Amino acid sequence: MKTKLCALLLCGALLLTGCGKTGGEGGEEGTSSVVSASPLDTSSIFSDRDTKTDYDESKSVEITLNGTTITANSSAVTVDGNTATITKEGTYVLSGALDNGMIIVNTPKADKVQLVFNGVSIHSEADAPLYILQTDKVFLTLAENTENTLSNGGSFTVRDDNNIDAVIFSKEDLTINGSGKLTVQSPAGHGIVSKDELTITGGTLDIQSSGHGLTGKDGIGLDNTVLTVAAGKDGIHAEHDEDTTKGYVYIKNGQYKITAEGDGISASAQLQIDDGTFDIITGGGSENGDKQTSDNWGGFPGGGMGGGMGGGTRPNRPGGRAVTDTTTTDSTSIKGLKATNGLTIGGGTFTLNCADDAVHGNSDVTVSGGSFTIATGDDGFHADNTLTIAGGTIVITESYEGLEGLHVVVSGGDIRSKSSDDGINAAGGTDQSGMGGIREDQFGGGRPGGMGGPGGMGSASNGSITISGGKVYINASGDGIDANGTLKITGGYTVVCGPTQGDTATLDYDTSAVISGGTFIGTGASGMAQTFSSSENQGVIAISVGNRTAGTTFTLTNAAGEKIIDAFAPELSYAVVILSTPDIRKGESYTITVGSNTGTFEAD
């Protein structure tokens, strides 16, 4: 004879909505103090001229670098010792090596200048090898099958009352194109800086810098580029300190390998990625997630990227996990992808290994495609406002929390997340693991008349989690789904494997948890467990099964013996099983077999 299960059949109308929490105290779903982001207009980021790499040699000016001297075949180039200044619009073809000198572009404001690097090596001990002082726009073309190198010796001289602190420093719009290679070495500053727009539509760039790799004040547009960056600060950095509509980053395509002691890619306005391949390591990787600041931030890479880190605890989070606060001046932001006014990803392949959030938005984050492999010391995806996942394949192998936002909306995609705290967290108001209460009932003993007492303190909020499609698989050491507000499931296939100890639960919510469609399979702890507060169109089965080891299978069949859920084996040990599918109908009886134990229950 099979032994009886220790079972709990829950009634949503009688279930306590959380220890120390009362339904209805949270704000209405959808309310937020964070302003939603406006979309990025990409229509004018790339011009036809940005991709044009051809030129007429017969009409071009030749500039030849000869170690310590410079020669040019036009009066449009003024040579003063080891410095050549371009003074007129036109195309200039540069070749040769310059031991300690620089090229300056200083033309009338309306002029456009094309520089062709045809095997160039320029080193400047205390200056920017290429300094664009004034013009309308410079097009830097990397000639086919050429290798070009620009380097600084370790200091920068102040020129024209400007802090010239990059190997390529442009006060005007700058476009880099072509199919050649450019190596930039900047041990004392940034790699490439544009004080207007920086556009790159081709070429292979290898940048080592103690500061940011690429910087654009108005914005950065990248396409068809092979970029490798080792940076002491951000790999790609766009920031405008006055106009909040500027400071964007738009990546259309390309290959990007970034190792940064700051953020991988950072935008003070919008960040939008449509396609490309990305391999990004920040702050030394996820293993440094319990540290806050790099002690050698801004140091030239090579002595251990993301070396010594300072500590600090993260408030309102169990365990004191540290996190970077980008608003403070004494800490370093070490996120993978970061944007202030909206972050949108439509496609691409991403390998992100980050000490802080892998994908972070101070407003909205929207993912409609792409393939992600993520290891992070904090959140896989974080949005201060709404995190929307409508497509793509996401594998989070390591995180503090997998998905986090004030509002989390999943309508598509294939998501697999492993976290040391919550799998999905609607972090409205106080950001902490929620705590819930549950009743125990012996198998066959009928429903109890009482409710479980409070077991801890929590706080209601206006967060929300909505799942309407896609596949979601959660392996969480904290709450599986923590809705500091409301949870609504209307479709999709959701699996939660949660822990069996501590103040954690498969489901945790403040206000309500409603399921009206889709499949939900959840396992986890019993002490603080909650089930759905109500269900529409389908039934819910929630039972306590005693302490079960990881891998112990359970099967659910209907009265006709048909399998509704077949031999499901949770990755983690569990004491509670919560099930709901369109095949489970309220009021009908179902039999669950857990290991060698069997019991029959009526669905709520």
C-alpha positions, 0 to 999 in steps of 0.5 A: 500500500502506498503511503499517504501524501501530506497534502494541501488543497488551497482555496484562493478565496481563503488564501492569505495574500502574504505575511504582513501584506493585505490585498488592495494596498498596492497601487493600481497596475500600470502606475509608475513614477518613471516616465516611459521612454520614447523610441529612437529615430534611426532614419537619419543616423547613417547618411549615404556619404557615411558608407562611401569609401571611394575617392579620386586619387588624381584629385587627392592630396598626398601627405607622406609621413617620414619618421620626424618629417612630413611632406605634402603636395598641396598648399592646403596642408601646412607643415610645421615640424612634426605637425601637419594642419589641413586647412581646406575641404578635400580628400587627403591620402596619408601614408608612412610613419610619424614618430612623434607628431600629429595631424590637425584638421582646421578648415572653414566650418562648412567644409567636409574633409575625407582622410584616407589612411593608407598604411599610417602609423602616428605616435604622439607623446603628449598630444592626440595623433589626430585632432579635428579642431574645426570643419563640418564633418570628417570622413576617415576611410581605412583603405583596403588591406591596410593596417594603421596605428595611432598611439599616445605616449601617456599624457595630453597637452591642453590645446585651444583651451580644450581638454584633448584627452583621446588618441582621435579627438574631434570637436566635429562630426566624425565618420570612420569607414572602409575595410582596413584596420585601425589600432588605437592605443591610449594609456592616458585617456580615451580611444576615439572621441567626437564632441558631436556625432561619431559614426562607424560604418566599416573597418576593423578597430582595435582599441586599448584605452585607460578611459572610454573606448569610443565616445560620442557626445551627441550620439554613436551609430555603428554598422558593419564594424568589427570592434575590439575594445579593452577599456579602463572605463566604458567600452562604448560611451555616449553622453550629452550633459544638457540635451536629454534627447542626445547621447544615443547609441544605435547599433545596426550590425557588426561584431563587438568584443568589449572588455571594460572596467566600466559599462560595456555600452552606455547611453545617456539617451536611448540605446537600440541594437537591431543586430550584431554579435556581442561578447562583453565582459564588465568589471571582471565578470560575474564573479566580481558581482559582490564588489562595487568599485574597481580600485584601478578604474581608469588604469590602462588595461593589461594588469588585470581588467577589473582588478581590486574592487571596493565593497559595499552592501545593497540595501533591502536585499538579503545577504548584502549583495553589492550593487553599483549606484550610478548616481554617485561619484565614488562608484563605477557602473559596471553593467553590460548594456545600459541606457537612461531613456530607453533600451531596445533590442530587436536582434543579435547574439549576446554573450554578457559576463558582467559584475552588475546588471547585464542589461539595464534601463533607467526607464523601459527595456524592450526585447523582441529578438536576439539570443542571449547567454548571460552571467551576472553578479546582479540582474540579468535584465533590469528596467526601472519602469517596464521590462518587456520581452516579446521574443528571443532566446535568453539563457541566464546561467548566473544572476542575483535576480533574472528579470526585474522591473517595476512592471515585467511583461513577457509575451514571447521568447524562450527564457531560462533563468537561474538566480540566487534570489528571485527569478522574476521580480516586480520591484515596485516600492521596497525592493526585497524578497516577499514573504507569504503565508500558507495553510497545512492540511493532511491528505484526506482530512478535508479543508481547514477552516482557518488560515496560516498566521503571519510569518514575516513582514512585507510591503505592498507596492504597485509592481506587476508581472504579466505573462501572456506567451512564450516559454519561461523556466525559472530556477530560483534560490529566492522567490520564483515569481515575486510580484510586489503588486499583481501577477497575471498569467494569460498564456505561455508555458511557465515553470518555476523551480524554487527553494524549500527553505527560508522566507521564499516561495514559488509565488509571492505577491502583494495584491493578487495573482490571477491565471486565466490561460497558459500552463503553470508548473511550480514547485518550492517551499511550503512555509511561506507558500502562496497559490493563485488568488483566483483563476479564470477558465481553468482550475488550479491544484496546489498541494503540499507533498512533504520534503522531496529531493531534486529530481523526484518526478510527479505526474498528474492525470485526470479521472479518465486516466489521461496524463495532464502533466507527465513525469515532471522532475524539478531541478531543486528539492521541493515541498509544494506543487502548484499546477494550472493548465487549460486541461485542469477544470475547476471542480473536477478530480485529478490524481497526482503521483509524487515518487511512490505516493499518490493522492486524488484532489479536486481542482479549485 
